[in-house]
């Protein structure tokens, strides 16, 4: 995983509430356990017209979305199934963070374990972010703050172990493997 200490990016706003994981990546794209090609399935039902051509009205098909790494979603993003493919697809498209006033627990856990920042913000901050598509937002993971276009930073909470892994750029297995010397020393004392 690529470490995240601080992330600055323009935002893409998808203001719909209750964006479930089947909307993030429809079930027909779940025939793989590989992350390869999942960006093609990201929001596929909204992103493409019936003939397979890009829907010009969908925000990810508009030039302003190019290079954006932060999605601001409506309330209750990631609800529905526990499919891990949802954060994989977002990461494959180049997103590094999802912000919302409420993020489903399993989606948030899957996201954090795979290197996607899933951050809940307060209602006021959420309303401000929703009203400013394309805003330049900085997420400072070291300080646990978010600021937008030079405004005062607001705090957010994130589970400590997930924060550590994101800042180190390791998943849970990588963290355990990094403790090999300590584990070996402990095991040597037991024999």
C-alpha positions in Angstrom: 0.0 0.0 0.0 1.1 3.5 -0.6 1.5 5.4 2.7 -0.8 8.4 3.4 0.5 11.1 5.7 -1.2 14.0 4.0 -3.4 14.0 1.0 -4.4 17.1 -1.0 -6.8 16.8 -3.9 -9.8 18.3 -5.6 -13.0 16.5 -4.7 -15.7 14.7 -6.7 -19.1 15.0 -5.1 -21.6 12.3 -5.4 -24.3 13.7 -3.2 -26.7 10.7 -3.3 -27.5 9.2 0.1 -27.4 5.5 0.7 -24.8 4.7 -2.0 -24.6 0.9 -1.5 -21.7 -1.3 -2.5 -23.7 -2.7 -5.4 -23.9 0.9 -6.8 -20.1 1.3 -6.2 -19.4 -1.9 -8.1 -22.3 -4.0 -9.4 -22.3 -7.7 -8.6 -21.5 -8.7 -12.2 -18.0 -7.5 -11.7 -17.4 -9.7 -8.7 -16.3 -12.8 -10.6 -12.7 -12.1 -9.7 -10.6 -12.0 -6.6 -8.0 -9.9 -8.5 -8.1 -6.1 -8.3 -7.2 -5.9 -12.0 -9.8 -4.2 -14.1 -12.1 -3.2 -11.3 -11.9 0.5 -12.2 -14.1 -0.4 -15.3 -16.9 -1.5 -12.9 -16.8 1.5 -10.6 -20.3 3.0 -10.6 -20.9 1.1 -13.9 -24.7 1.4 -13.7 -24.5 5.2 -13.4 -21.3 5.7 -15.4 -22.4 4.0 -18.6 -25.5 4.2 -20.8 -27.3 1.1 -21.9 -25.2 0.9 -25.1 -22.0 0.9 -23.0 -21.0 4.4 -23.9 -20.0 6.8 -21.1 -22.9 8.7 -19.5 -21.9 12.4 -20.0 -24.1 13.4 -17.1 -22.3 11.3 -14.5 -19.7 13.2 -12.5 -16.8 10.7 -13.0 -17.1 11.2 -16.8 -16.6 14.9 -16.6 -13.2 16.6 -17.0 -13.4 18.1 -13.5 -13.1 14.5 -12.1 -9.8 13.9 -13.8 -7.1 13.3 -11.2 -9.4 13.7 -8.2 -8.5 11.5 -5.3 -11.3 12.3 -2.8 -15.0 11.5 -3.2 -17.5 13.3 -1.0 -20.5 11.1 -0.8 -24.0 11.6 0.5 -25.0 10.2 3.9 -24.6 6.5 4.6 -22.1 5.5 1.9 -21.0 1.9 1.5 -24.2 0.3 3.0 -25.4 -3.0 1.7 -23.1 -6.0 1.1 -19.7 -6.5 2.6 -17.9 -6.8 -0.8 -14.3 -5.8 -0.5 -14.4 -5.1 -4.3 -16.0 -1.7 -3.5 -12.9 -0.1 -2.0 -10.7 -2.0 -4.5 -12.6 -0.4 -7.4 -12.3 3.1 -5.8 -8.6 2.6 -5.3 -8.2 1.3 -8.9 -9.8 4.4 -10.2 -7.3 6.5 -8.3 -9.3 7.6 -5.2 -7.5 7.6 -1.9 -10.3 8.9 0.4 -14.1 8.9 0.8 -15.7 11.5 3.0 -19.3 11.3 4.3 -21.4 12.1 7.3 -22.0 8.4 7.8 -20.0 5.4 6.4 -21.2 1.8 6.8 -19.1 -0.1 9.3 -18.0 -3.0 7.0 -17.2 -0.7 4.1 -15.2 1.6 6.3 -13.3 -1.4 7.8 -12.6 -2.9 4.3 -11.5 0.5 3.0 -9.1 1.2 5.9 -7.6 -2.3 5.6 -7.0 -1.7 1.9 -5.5 1.7 2.0 -8.6 3.8 1.3 -9.2 6.5 3.8 -12.9 6.4 4.9 -13.6 9.3 7.1 -16.8 10.4 8.7 -17.2 14.2 9.2 -19.7 16.2 11.1 -22.9 17.4 9.5 -21.7 21.0 9.1 -18.4 19.9 7.4 -20.3 17.4 5.3 -22.7 20.1 4.1 -19.8 22.4 3.2 -18.0 19.7 1.3 -21.2 18.7 -0.6 -21.8 22.3 -1.6 -18.3 22.7 -3.1 -17.6 20.1 -5.8 -14.0 20.4 -7.1 -12.8 22.1 -3.9 -9.2 21.6 -3.0 -9.2 19.5 0.3 -6.3 18.5 2.4 -6.5 15.6 4.7 -3.7 15.6 7.3 -3.7 12.0 8.7 -0.9 12.9 11.1 -3.0 15.6 12.7 -6.4 14.0 11.9 -7.6 17.2 10.3 -9.4 18.2 7.1 -9.2 21.7 5.6 -10.8 23.0 2.4 -9.3 25.7 0.2 -7.3 27.2 3.1 -10.2 27.2 5.6 -9.7 26.3 9.2 -9.0 22.7 9.8 -11.6 20.5 11.4 -10.8 17.3 13.3 -11.9 13.8 12.4 -11.5 10.5 14.3 -10.0 7.3 12.9 -9.1 4.1 14.7 -5.5 4.2 15.9 -4.3 0.9 14.4 -5.8 1.7 11.0 -4.2 5.2 11.1 -0.8 3.7 11.9 -1.1 1.2 9.0 -2.2 3.8 6.5 0.7 6.1 7.5 3.2 3.3 7.3 1.7 2.0 4.0 1.2 -1.5 5.3 -1.9 -3.7 5.7 -2.5 -5.9 8.7 -0.4 -8.8 7.4 2.4 -6.3 6.5 2.3 -5.0 10.0 2.6 -8.5 11.5 5.5 -9.4 9.2 7.2 -6.2 10.3 7.1 -7.6 13.9 9.0 -10.7 12.9 12.0 -9.9 15.1 9.9 -9.3 18.1 7.8 -12.4 17.5 10.9 -14.5 17.0 12.5 -13.1 20.3 9.2 -13.9 22.1 9.1 -17.5 20.7 12.8 -18.0 21.6 12.0 -17.2 25.2 9.3 -19.8 25.3 11.5 -22.7 24.1 
